[in-house]
Amino acid sequence: MPGPEERAQIIRKEAQALGFEQVGFARAERLDEAAIRLERWLNSGAHGTMHYMENHFEKRVNPCELVPGAKTVVSLSYNYYSEQSQRDETAPRISMYAYGRDYHKTVRKKLKKLLLHIREKIGEVNGRCFVDSAPVMEREWAQRSGIGWNGKNTLTIHPRSGSYFFLAELIIDIEVSPDAPMRDHCGTCTRCIDACPTEAIAPEGYLLNASKCLSYLTIELKEDIPQELQSKMDQWMFGCDICQQVCPWNRFAKPHNEVEFNPREDLLNMKKSEWLELTEEVFNQVFEGSAVKRTGYSGLRRNIRAALGLPKS
Protein backbone atom coordinates (compact mmCIF):
# COMPACT_ATOMS: atom_id res chain seq x y z
CA MET A 1 0.00 0.00 0.00
CA PRO A 2 1.37 3.49 -0.85
CA GLY A 3 2.66 5.65 2.00
CA PRO A 4 0.82 8.69 3.43
CA GLU A 5 2.47 11.23 1.09
CA GLU A 6 1.89 9.16 -2.04
CA ARG A 7 -1.72 8.64 -0.98
CA ALA A 8 -2.16 12.41 -0.80
CA GLN A 9 -0.81 12.76 -4.35
CA ILE A 10 -3.08 10.00 -5.69
CA ILE A 11 -6.20 11.46 -4.07
CA ARG A 12 -5.41 15.05 -5.05
CA LYS A 13 -4.70 14.16 -8.68
CA GLU A 14 -7.91 12.18 -9.12
CA ALA A 15 -10.04 14.75 -7.27
CA GLN A 16 -8.80 17.52 -9.54
CA ALA A 17 -9.44 15.31 -12.60
CA LEU A 18 -13.05 14.99 -11.38
CA GLY A 19 -13.40 18.78 -11.25
CA PHE A 20 -12.64 19.60 -7.63
CA GLU A 21 -10.59 22.76 -7.35
CA GLN A 22 -8.90 22.63 -3.93
CA VAL A 23 -8.08 19.41 -2.08
CA GLY A 24 -6.63 19.23 1.43
CA PHE A 25 -6.09 16.74 4.24
CA ALA A 26 -6.44 16.92 8.01
CA ARG A 27 -6.08 14.38 10.80
CA ALA A 28 -9.44 13.03 11.93
CA GLU A 29 -9.79 14.09 15.57
CA ARG A 30 -12.35 15.64 17.87
CA LEU A 31 -12.78 19.37 17.30
CA ASP A 32 -12.56 20.40 20.94
CA GLU A 33 -12.33 24.19 20.45
CA ALA A 34 -14.95 24.18 17.70
CA ALA A 35 -17.24 22.17 19.98
CA ILE A 36 -17.08 24.92 22.62
CA ARG A 37 -17.88 27.59 20.00
CA LEU A 38 -20.75 25.53 18.59
CA GLU A 39 -22.28 24.94 22.01
CA ARG A 40 -22.06 28.67 22.78
CA TRP A 41 -23.66 29.53 19.41
CA LEU A 42 -26.52 27.07 19.93
CA ASN A 43 -27.12 28.32 23.47
CA SER A 44 -27.45 31.87 22.14
CA GLY A 45 -30.31 30.79 19.86
CA ALA A 46 -28.53 32.09 16.76
CA HIS A 47 -29.62 28.99 14.83
CA GLY A 48 -33.25 30.11 14.93
CA THR A 49 -35.66 27.29 14.05
CA MET A 50 -32.91 25.02 12.72
CA HIS A 51 -33.39 22.63 15.62
CA TYR A 52 -31.59 19.87 13.72
CA MET A 53 -28.38 21.76 14.52
CA GLU A 54 -28.83 20.67 18.13
CA ASN A 55 -28.95 16.99 17.17
CA HIS A 56 -26.00 14.57 16.96
CA PHE A 57 -23.65 17.00 18.69
CA GLU A 58 -20.86 14.48 19.21
CA LYS A 59 -21.05 13.28 15.61
CA ARG A 60 -20.81 16.90 14.52
CA VAL A 61 -17.56 17.51 16.37
CA ASN A 62 -15.93 14.08 16.10
CA PRO A 63 -15.49 12.41 12.66
CA CYS A 64 -14.71 9.09 14.34
CA GLU A 65 -18.37 8.96 15.38
CA LEU A 66 -19.33 9.06 11.69
CA VAL A 67 -16.65 6.67 10.42
CA PRO A 68 -15.28 4.26 13.04
CA GLY A 69 -11.50 4.21 12.93
CA ALA A 70 -11.33 7.41 10.89
CA LYS A 71 -7.81 8.69 10.33
CA THR A 72 -8.19 11.46 7.73
CA VAL A 73 -10.71 14.09 6.67
CA VAL A 74 -10.34 15.02 2.99
CA SER A 75 -11.78 18.47 2.28
CA LEU A 76 -12.61 19.52 -1.27
CA SER A 77 -14.04 22.58 -2.99
CA TYR A 78 -16.17 22.65 -6.14
CA ASN A 79 -16.54 25.94 -8.00
CA TYR A 80 -20.01 27.30 -8.87
CA TYR A 81 -19.18 30.89 -9.86
CA SER A 82 -21.10 32.15 -12.90
CA GLU A 83 -20.70 35.37 -14.87
CA GLN A 84 -24.36 35.16 -15.90
CA SER A 85 -27.12 36.74 -13.85
CA GLN A 86 -30.83 37.44 -13.91
CA ARG A 87 -31.52 40.00 -16.62
CA ASP A 88 -34.37 41.99 -15.07
CA GLU A 89 -32.70 44.04 -12.33
CA THR A 90 -36.10 44.77 -10.76
CA ALA A 91 -36.96 41.06 -10.39
CA PRO A 92 -36.59 39.16 -7.10
CA ARG A 93 -33.18 37.48 -6.90
CA ILE A 94 -31.84 33.98 -6.44
CA SER A 95 -28.46 33.12 -4.96
CA MET A 96 -25.93 32.08 -7.60
CA TYR A 97 -25.40 28.64 -6.08
CA ALA A 98 -28.99 27.71 -6.99
CA TYR A 99 -28.85 28.73 -10.68
CA GLY A 100 -28.26 25.17 -11.89
CA ARG A 101 -29.01 21.65 -10.73
CA ASP A 102 -28.97 20.75 -7.04
CA TYR A 103 -25.31 20.63 -6.07
CA HIS A 104 -25.85 17.85 -3.53
CA LYS A 105 -26.45 15.30 -6.28
CA THR A 106 -23.79 16.58 -8.68
CA VAL A 107 -20.96 16.76 -6.16
CA ARG A 108 -21.92 13.56 -4.34
CA LYS A 109 -21.64 11.56 -7.58
CA LYS A 110 -18.09 12.82 -8.02
CA LEU A 111 -17.20 12.05 -4.40
CA LYS A 112 -18.38 8.47 -4.82
CA LYS A 113 -16.21 8.12 -7.91
CA LEU A 114 -13.27 9.49 -5.94
CA LEU A 115 -13.79 6.96 -3.14
CA LEU A 116 -13.91 4.13 -5.69
CA HIS A 117 -10.67 5.38 -7.23
CA ILE A 118 -9.01 5.51 -3.81
CA ARG A 119 -9.96 1.87 -3.23
CA GLU A 120 -8.61 0.88 -6.67
CA LYS A 121 -5.29 2.70 -6.31
CA ILE A 122 -4.58 2.49 -2.58
CA GLY A 123 -6.38 -0.59 -1.28
CA GLU A 124 -9.23 -1.46 1.05
CA VAL A 125 -10.46 1.82 2.49
CA ASN A 126 -13.51 2.38 4.64
CA GLY A 127 -15.03 5.83 4.26
CA ARG A 128 -18.07 8.00 3.72
CA CYS A 129 -18.91 10.92 1.42
CA PHE A 130 -20.48 14.13 2.72
CA VAL A 131 -21.96 17.07 0.80
CA ASP A 132 -23.78 19.25 3.31
CA SER A 133 -25.84 16.17 4.13
CA ALA A 134 -24.73 15.08 7.61
CA PRO A 135 -23.49 16.67 10.84
CA VAL A 136 -20.02 17.59 9.57
CA MET A 137 -18.38 20.92 10.46
CA GLU A 138 -17.23 21.42 6.89
CA ARG A 139 -15.82 24.93 7.22
CA GLU A 140 -13.73 23.92 10.22
CA TRP A 141 -12.27 21.01 8.26
CA ALA A 142 -11.70 23.21 5.20
CA GLN A 143 -9.61 25.60 7.28
CA ARG A 144 -7.71 22.80 9.00
CA SER A 145 -6.90 21.12 5.69
CA GLY A 146 -5.62 24.34 4.14
CA ILE A 147 -8.18 24.83 1.36
CA GLY A 148 -9.31 28.19 2.77
CA TRP A 149 -9.80 30.27 5.88
CA ASN A 150 -13.10 31.11 7.53
CA GLY A 151 -13.74 34.76 6.82
CA LYS A 152 -15.52 37.43 8.81
CA ASN A 153 -18.71 36.51 6.94
CA THR A 154 -18.14 32.92 8.27
CA LEU A 155 -17.71 31.54 4.73
CA THR A 156 -14.61 29.68 3.59
CA ILE A 157 -12.39 31.87 1.40
CA HIS A 158 -9.44 30.89 -0.79
CA PRO A 159 -6.92 33.58 -1.81
CA ARG A 160 -6.89 32.53 -5.48
CA SER A 161 -10.55 31.72 -6.02
CA GLY A 162 -12.66 33.62 -3.48
CA SER A 163 -15.65 31.90 -1.87
CA TYR A 164 -18.05 30.87 -4.63
CA PHE A 165 -17.57 27.14 -4.11
CA PHE A 166 -19.26 24.20 -2.44
CA LEU A 167 -17.49 22.21 0.24
CA ALA A 168 -17.41 18.43 0.40
CA GLU A 169 -15.66 15.84 2.57
CA LEU A 170 -14.44 12.28 2.56
CA ILE A 171 -13.81 10.76 5.96
CA ILE A 172 -11.57 7.72 5.54
CA ASP A 173 -9.80 5.22 7.78
CA ILE A 174 -6.30 5.51 6.30
CA GLU A 175 -3.55 7.98 7.14
CA VAL A 176 -2.78 10.67 4.57
CA SER A 177 -0.11 13.34 5.03
CA PRO A 178 -1.95 16.35 6.49
CA ASP A 179 -1.75 19.84 5.05
CA ALA A 180 -1.03 22.96 7.07
CA PRO A 181 -4.07 25.08 8.08
CA MET A 182 -4.55 28.28 6.10
CA ARG A 183 -4.09 31.53 7.98
CA ASP A 184 -6.69 34.30 7.98
CA HIS A 185 -6.34 36.95 5.27
CA CYS A 186 -9.35 39.16 6.10
CA GLY A 187 -7.16 41.74 7.85
CA THR A 188 -8.98 44.94 8.78
CA CYS A 189 -11.59 44.62 6.01
CA THR A 190 -15.21 44.88 7.19
CA ARG A 191 -17.04 45.08 3.85
CA CYS A 192 -19.20 42.01 4.50
CA ILE A 193 -20.15 43.26 7.96
CA ASP A 194 -21.00 46.72 6.66
CA ALA A 195 -23.01 45.43 3.68
CA CYS A 196 -25.24 42.89 5.45
CA PRO A 197 -28.73 44.47 5.33
CA THR A 198 -30.01 42.69 8.45
CA GLU A 199 -26.79 43.02 10.51
CA ALA A 200 -26.64 39.25 10.79
CA ILE A 201 -22.83 39.29 11.03
CA ALA A 202 -21.40 40.28 14.41
CA PRO A 203 -19.63 43.70 14.49
CA GLU A 204 -16.27 41.99 14.93
CA GLY A 205 -17.07 39.33 12.30
CA TYR A 206 -16.60 35.55 12.42
CA LEU A 207 -20.01 35.02 14.03
CA LEU A 208 -23.36 34.80 12.27
CA ASN A 209 -26.79 35.21 13.79
CA ALA A 210 -28.42 32.83 11.33
CA SER A 211 -31.91 33.80 12.46
CA LYS A 212 -31.36 37.22 10.82
CA CYS A 213 -29.56 35.98 7.69
CA LEU A 214 -31.52 36.35 4.42
CA SER A 215 -30.51 32.82 3.38
CA TYR A 216 -32.06 31.45 6.56
CA LEU A 217 -35.19 33.58 6.21
CA THR A 218 -35.81 32.51 2.60
CA ILE A 219 -34.81 28.83 2.84
CA GLU A 220 -34.90 27.48 6.39
CA LEU A 221 -37.66 29.51 8.01
CA LYS A 222 -41.08 27.96 7.46
CA GLU A 223 -43.04 30.61 9.36
CA ASP A 224 -43.78 34.15 8.22
CA ILE A 225 -40.71 36.32 7.73
CA PRO A 226 -40.59 38.80 10.66
CA GLN A 227 -42.09 42.15 9.69
CA GLU A 228 -39.05 44.10 10.87
CA LEU A 229 -36.82 42.18 8.46
CA GLN A 230 -39.06 42.26 5.39
CA SER A 231 -38.00 45.81 4.55
CA LYS A 232 -34.36 44.62 4.46
CA MET A 233 -34.76 41.78 1.94
CA ASP A 234 -32.97 43.71 -0.84
CA GLN A 235 -34.97 41.74 -3.47
CA TRP A 236 -33.60 38.32 -2.39
CA MET A 237 -36.20 35.55 -2.71
CA PHE A 238 -33.89 32.54 -2.30
CA GLY A 239 -30.59 32.81 -0.50
CA CYS A 240 -28.35 35.88 -0.54
CA ASP A 241 -24.95 36.68 -2.07
CA ILE A 242 -24.32 40.14 -0.62
CA CYS A 243 -21.45 39.22 1.70
CA GLN A 244 -19.76 37.44 -1.21
CA GLN A 245 -20.42 40.17 -3.75
CA VAL A 246 -18.61 42.74 -1.63
CA CYS A 247 -15.70 40.48 -0.61
CA PRO A 248 -12.46 41.69 -2.28
CA TRP A 249 -11.20 38.13 -2.62
CA ASN A 250 -14.00 37.29 -5.04
CA ARG A 251 -12.37 39.45 -7.70
CA PHE A 252 -10.31 36.31 -8.32
CA ALA A 253 -13.34 34.07 -8.88
CA LYS A 254 -13.38 32.35 -12.28
CA PRO A 255 -16.39 30.81 -14.07
CA HIS A 256 -17.06 27.16 -13.30
CA ASN A 257 -16.78 24.36 -15.85
CA GLU A 258 -19.69 22.25 -14.59
CA VAL A 259 -22.44 21.95 -17.20
CA GLU A 260 -24.96 20.90 -14.53
CA PHE A 261 -24.53 24.26 -12.81
CA ASN A 262 -25.34 26.29 -15.92
CA PRO A 263 -28.46 28.42 -15.35
CA ARG A 264 -31.59 27.82 -17.37
CA GLU A 265 -32.37 30.59 -19.82
CA ASP A 266 -36.01 30.75 -18.71
CA LEU A 267 -34.81 31.45 -15.15
CA LEU A 268 -32.46 34.25 -16.23
CA ASN A 269 -35.09 35.82 -18.51
CA MET A 270 -38.02 35.90 -16.09
CA LYS A 271 -39.31 39.42 -15.44
CA LYS A 272 -40.59 40.84 -12.18
CA SER A 273 -44.18 40.56 -13.40
CA GLU A 274 -43.70 36.88 -14.24
CA TRP A 275 -42.34 36.13 -10.78
CA LEU A 276 -45.37 37.83 -9.23
CA GLU A 277 -47.66 35.68 -11.37
CA LEU A 278 -45.68 32.47 -10.79
CA THR A 279 -47.83 29.34 -11.00
CA GLU A 280 -46.99 25.99 -9.48
CA GLU A 281 -46.67 24.52 -12.98
CA VAL A 282 -44.05 27.10 -13.97
CA PHE A 283 -42.29 26.68 -10.60
CA ASN A 284 -41.93 22.94 -11.20
CA GLN A 285 -40.72 23.52 -14.75
CA VAL A 286 -38.15 26.23 -13.99
CA PHE A 287 -36.79 24.56 -10.86
CA GLU A 288 -36.79 20.91 -11.90
CA GLY A 289 -33.79 19.30 -10.16
CA SER A 290 -32.93 22.59 -8.43
CA ALA A 291 -32.07 23.33 -4.81
CA VAL A 292 -34.87 25.92 -4.89
CA LYS A 293 -37.35 23.03 -4.66
CA ARG A 294 -36.40 22.87 -0.98
CA THR A 295 -38.40 25.98 -0.15
CA GLY A 296 -41.44 24.72 -2.09
CA TYR A 297 -43.87 26.65 -4.26
CA SER A 298 -45.76 28.28 -1.40
CA GLY A 299 -42.50 29.19 0.33
CA LEU A 300 -41.11 30.86 -2.77
CA ARG A 301 -44.38 32.75 -3.29
CA ARG A 302 -44.04 34.06 0.26
CA ASN A 303 -40.43 35.05 -0.41
CA ILE A 304 -41.24 36.81 -3.69
CA ARG A 305 -43.74 39.11 -2.03
CA ALA A 306 -41.42 39.78 0.90
CA ALA A 307 -38.47 40.44 -1.44
CA LEU A 308 -40.50 43.02 -3.34
CA GLY A 309 -41.89 44.65 -0.21
CA LEU A 310 -45.46 43.49 -0.85
CA PRO A 311 -47.94 42.39 1.83
CA LYS A 312 -48.66 38.71 2.33
CA SER A 313 -51.23 37.52 -0.23
C-alpha positions as CSV (number, residue, x, y, z in Angstrom):
1,M,0.0,0.0,0.0
2,P,1.4,3.5,-0.8
3,G,2.7,5.7,2.0
4,P,0.8,8.7,3.4
5,E,2.5,11.2,1.1
6,E,1.9,9.2,-2.0
7,R,-1.7,8.6,-1.0
8,A,-2.2,12.4,-0.8
9,Q,-0.8,12.8,-4.4
10,I,-3.1,10.0,-5.7
11,I,-6.2,11.5,-4.1
12,R,-5.4,15.0,-5.1
13,K,-4.7,14.2,-8.7
14,E,-7.9,12.2,-9.1
15,A,-10.0,14.8,-7.3
16,Q,-8.8,17.5,-9.5
17,A,-9.4,15.3,-12.6
18,L,-13.0,15.0,-11.4
19,G,-13.4,18.8,-11.3
20,F,-12.6,19.6,-7.6
21,E,-10.6,22.8,-7.4
22,Q,-8.9,22.6,-3.9
23,V,-8.1,19.4,-2.1
24,G,-6.6,19.2,1.4
25,F,-6.1,16.7,4.2
26,A,-6.4,16.9,8.0
27,R,-6.1,14.4,10.8
28,A,-9.4,13.0,11.9
29,E,-9.8,14.1,15.6
30,R,-12.4,15.6,17.9
31,L,-12.8,19.4,17.3
32,D,-12.6,20.4,20.9
33,E,-12.3,24.2,20.5
34,A,-14.9,24.2,17.7
35,A,-17.2,22.2,20.0
36,I,-17.1,24.9,22.6
37,R,-17.9,27.6,20.0
38,L,-20.7,25.5,18.6
39,E,-22.3,24.9,22.0
40,R,-22.1,28.7,22.8
41,W,-23.7,29.5,19.4
42,L,-26.5,27.1,19.9
43,N,-27.1,28.3,23.5
44,S,-27.4,31.9,22.1
45,G,-30.3,30.8,19.9
46,A,-28.5,32.1,16.8
47,H,-29.6,29.0,14.8
48,G,-33.3,30.1,14.9
49,T,-35.7,27.3,14.1
50,M,-32.9,25.0,12.7
51,H,-33.4,22.6,15.6
52,Y,-31.6,19.9,13.7
53,M,-28.4,21.8,14.5
54,E,-28.8,20.7,18.1
55,N,-29.0,17.0,17.2
56,H,-26.0,14.6,17.0
57,F,-23.7,17.0,18.7
58,E,-20.9,14.5,19.2
59,K,-21.1,13.3,15.6
60,R,-20.8,16.9,14.5
61,V,-17.6,17.5,16.4
62,N,-15.9,14.1,16.1
63,P,-15.5,12.4,12.7
64,C,-14.7,9.1,14.3
65,E,-18.4,9.0,15.4
66,L,-19.3,9.1,11.7
67,V,-16.7,6.7,10.4
68,P,-15.3,4.3,13.0
69,G,-11.5,4.2,12.9
70,A,-11.3,7.4,10.9
71,K,-7.8,8.7,10.3
72,T,-8.2,11.5,7.7
73,V,-10.7,14.1,6.7
74,V,-10.3,15.0,3.0
75,S,-11.8,18.5,2.3
76,L,-12.6,19.5,-1.3
77,S,-14.0,22.6,-3.0
78,Y,-16.2,22.7,-6.1
79,N,-16.5,25.9,-8.0
80,Y,-20.0,27.3,-8.9
81,Y,-19.2,30.9,-9.9
82,S,-21.1,32.2,-12.9
83,E,-20.7,35.4,-14.9
84,Q,-24.4,35.2,-15.9
85,S,-27.1,36.7,-13.8
86,Q,-30.8,37.4,-13.9
87,R,-31.5,40.0,-16.6
88,D,-34.4,42.0,-15.1
89,E,-32.7,44.0,-12.3
90,T,-36.1,44.8,-10.8
91,A,-37.0,41.1,-10.4
92,P,-36.6,39.2,-7.1
93,R,-33.2,37.5,-6.9
94,I,-31.8,34.0,-6.4
95,S,-28.5,33.1,-5.0
96,M,-25.9,32.1,-7.6
97,Y,-25.4,28.6,-6.1
98,A,-29.0,27.7,-7.0
99,Y,-28.8,28.7,-10.7
100,G,-28.3,25.2,-11.9
101,R,-29.0,21.7,-10.7
102,D,-29.0,20.8,-7.0
103,Y,-25.3,20.6,-6.1
104,H,-25.9,17.8,-3.5
105,K,-26.5,15.3,-6.3
106,T,-23.8,16.6,-8.7
107,V,-21.0,16.8,-6.2
108,R,-21.9,13.6,-4.3
109,K,-21.6,11.6,-7.6
110,K,-18.1,12.8,-8.0
111,L,-17.2,12.1,-4.4
112,K,-18.4,8.5,-4.8
113,K,-16.2,8.1,-7.9
114,L,-13.3,9.5,-5.9
115,L,-13.8,7.0,-3.1
116,L,-13.9,4.1,-5.7
117,H,-10.7,5.4,-7.2
118,I,-9.0,5.5,-3.8
119,R,-10.0,1.9,-3.2
120,E,-8.6,0.9,-6.7
121,K,-5.3,2.7,-6.3
122,I,-4.6,2.5,-2.6
123,G,-6.4,-0.6,-1.3
124,E,-9.2,-1.5,1.1
125,V,-10.5,1.8,2.5
126,N,-13.5,2.4,4.6
127,G,-15.0,5.8,4.3
128,R,-18.1,8.0,3.7
129,C,-18.9,10.9,1.4
130,F,-20.5,14.1,2.7
131,V,-22.0,17.1,0.8
132,D,-23.8,19.3,3.3
133,S,-25.8,16.2,4.1
134,A,-24.7,15.1,7.6
135,P,-23.5,16.7,10.8
136,V,-20.0,17.6,9.6
137,M,-18.4,20.9,10.5
138,E,-17.2,21.4,6.9
139,R,-15.8,24.9,7.2
140,E,-13.7,23.9,10.2
141,W,-12.3,21.0,8.3
142,A,-11.7,23.2,5.2
143,Q,-9.6,25.6,7.3
144,R,-7.7,22.8,9.0
145,S,-6.9,21.1,5.7
146,G,-5.6,24.3,4.1
147,I,-8.2,24.8,1.4
148,G,-9.3,28.2,2.8
149,W,-9.8,30.3,5.9
150,N,-13.1,31.1,7.5
151,G,-13.7,34.8,6.8
152,K,-15.5,37.4,8.8
153,N,-18.7,36.5,6.9
154,T,-18.1,32.9,8.3
155,L,-17.7,31.5,4.7
156,T,-14.6,29.7,3.6
157,I,-12.4,31.9,1.4
158,H,-9.4,30.9,-0.8
159,P,-6.9,33.6,-1.8
160,R,-6.9,32.5,-5.5
161,S,-10.6,31.7,-6.0
162,G,-12.7,33.6,-3.5
163,S,-15.7,31.9,-1.9
164,Y,-18.0,30.9,-4.6
165,F,-17.6,27.1,-4.1
166,F,-19.3,24.2,-2.4
167,L,-17.5,22.2,0.2
168,A,-17.4,18.4,0.4
169,E,-15.7,15.8,2.6
170,L,-14.4,12.3,2.6
171,I,-13.8,10.8,6.0
172,I,-11.6,7.7,5.5
173,D,-9.8,5.2,7.8
174,I,-6.3,5.5,6.3
175,E,-3.6,8.0,7.1
176,V,-2.8,10.7,4.6
177,S,-0.1,13.3,5.0
178,P,-2.0,16.3,6.5
179,D,-1.8,19.8,5.1
180,A,-1.0,23.0,7.1
181,P,-4.1,25.1,8.1
182,M,-4.6,28.3,6.1
183,R,-4.1,31.5,8.0
184,D,-6.7,34.3,8.0
185,H,-6.3,37.0,5.3
186,C,-9.4,39.2,6.1
187,G,-7.2,41.7,7.8
188,T,-9.0,44.9,8.8
189,C,-11.6,44.6,6.0
190,T,-15.2,44.9,7.2
191,R,-17.0,45.1,3.9
192,C,-19.2,42.0,4.5
193,I,-20.2,43.3,8.0
194,D,-21.0,46.7,6.7
195,A,-23.0,45.4,3.7
196,C,-25.2,42.9,5.5
197,P,-28.7,44.5,5.3
198,T,-30.0,42.7,8.5
199,E,-26.8,43.0,10.5
200,A,-26.6,39.2,10.8
201,I,-22.8,39.3,11.0
202,A,-21.4,40.3,14.4
203,P,-19.6,43.7,14.5
204,E,-16.3,42.0,14.9
205,G,-17.1,39.3,12.3
206,Y,-16.6,35.6,12.4
207,L,-20.0,35.0,14.0
208,L,-23.4,34.8,12.3
209,N,-26.8,35.2,13.8
210,A,-28.4,32.8,11.3
211,S,-31.9,33.8,12.5
212,K,-31.4,37.2,10.8
213,C,-29.6,36.0,7.7
214,L,-31.5,36.3,4.4
215,S,-30.5,32.8,3.4
216,Y,-32.1,31.4,6.6
217,L,-35.2,33.6,6.2
218,T,-35.8,32.5,2.6
219,I,-34.8,28.8,2.8
220,E,-34.9,27.5,6.4
221,L,-37.7,29.5,8.0
222,K,-41.1,28.0,7.5
223,E,-43.0,30.6,9.4
224,D,-43.8,34.2,8.2
225,I,-40.7,36.3,7.7
226,P,-40.6,38.8,10.7
227,Q,-42.1,42.1,9.7
228,E,-39.1,44.1,10.9
229,L,-36.8,42.2,8.5
230,Q,-39.1,42.3,5.4
231,S,-38.0,45.8,4.6
232,K,-34.4,44.6,4.5
233,M,-34.8,41.8,1.9
234,D,-33.0,43.7,-0.8
235,Q,-35.0,41.7,-3.5
236,W,-33.6,38.3,-2.4
237,M,-36.2,35.6,-2.7
238,F,-33.9,32.5,-2.3
239,G,-30.6,32.8,-0.5
240,C,-28.4,35.9,-0.5
241,D,-24.9,36.7,-2.1
242,I,-24.3,40.1,-0.6
243,C,-21.4,39.2,1.7
244,Q,-19.8,37.4,-1.2
245,Q,-20.4,40.2,-3.8
246,V,-18.6,42.7,-1.6
247,C,-15.7,40.5,-0.6
248,P,-12.5,41.7,-2.3
249,W,-11.2,38.1,-2.6
250,N,-14.0,37.3,-5.0
251,R,-12.4,39.4,-7.7
252,F,-10.3,36.3,-8.3
253,A,-13.3,34.1,-8.9
254,K,-13.4,32.4,-12.3
255,P,-16.4,30.8,-14.1
256,H,-17.1,27.2,-13.3
257,N,-16.8,24.4,-15.8
258,E,-19.7,22.3,-14.6
259,V,-22.4,22.0,-17.2
260,E,-25.0,20.9,-14.5
261,F,-24.5,24.3,-12.8
262,N,-25.3,26.3,-15.9
263,P,-28.5,28.4,-15.3
264,R,-31.6,27.8,-17.4
265,E,-32.4,30.6,-19.8
266,D,-36.0,30.8,-18.7
267,L,-34.8,31.4,-15.1
268,L,-32.5,34.2,-16.2
269,N,-35.1,35.8,-18.5
270,M,-38.0,35.9,-16.1
271,K,-39.3,39.4,-15.4
272,K,-40.6,40.8,-12.2
273,S,-44.2,40.6,-13.4
274,E,-43.7,36.9,-14.2
275,W,-42.3,36.1,-10.8
276,L,-45.4,37.8,-9.2
277,E,-47.7,35.7,-11.4
278,L,-45.7,32.5,-10.8
279,T,-47.8,29.3,-11.0
280,E,-47.0,26.0,-9.5
281,E,-46.7,24.5,-13.0
282,V,-44.1,27.1,-14.0
283,F,-42.3,26.7,-10.6
284,N,-41.9,22.9,-11.2
285,Q,-40.7,23.5,-14.7
286,V,-38.2,26.2,-14.0
287,F,-36.8,24.6,-10.9
288,E,-36.8,20.9,-11.9
289,G,-33.8,19.3,-10.2
290,S,-32.9,22.6,-8.4
291,A,-32.1,23.3,-4.8
292,V,-34.9,25.9,-4.9
293,K,-37.3,23.0,-4.7
294,R,-36.4,22.9,-1.0
295,T,-38.4,26.0,-0.2
296,G,-41.4,24.7,-2.1
297,Y,-43.9,26.7,-4.3
298,S,-45.8,28.3,-1.4
299,G,-42.5,29.2,0.3
300,L,-41.1,30.9,-2.8
301,R,-44.4,32.8,-3.3
302,R,-44.0,34.1,0.3
303,N,-40.4,35.0,-0.4
304,I,-41.2,36.8,-3.7
305,R,-43.7,39.1,-2.0
306,A,-41.4,39.8,0.9
307,A,-38.5,40.4,-1.4
308,L,-40.5,43.0,-3.3
309,G,-41.9,44.6,-0.2
310,L,-45.5,43.5,-0.8
311,P,-47.9,42.4,1.8
312,K,-48.7,38.7,2.3
313,S,-51.2,37.5,-0.2
